[in-house]
């Protein structure tokens, strides 16, 4: 279950990265839209990190 969610979040993160890159290539790109997408991408990265840390066993145990 967690692995599937992690894979979905990583895919969404990659898609956002591509969308940001494509948007920035346009001469008349909307900087506010780029900022919004980057913020969303950062939230996804945080969620991915949390999930990954839940999958790693506690080494102190």
Secondary structure, 3 states (H helix, E strand, C coil): CHHHHHHHHHHHHHHHHHHHHHHHHCCCCCHHHHHHHHHHHHHHHHHHHHHHHHHCCCCCC
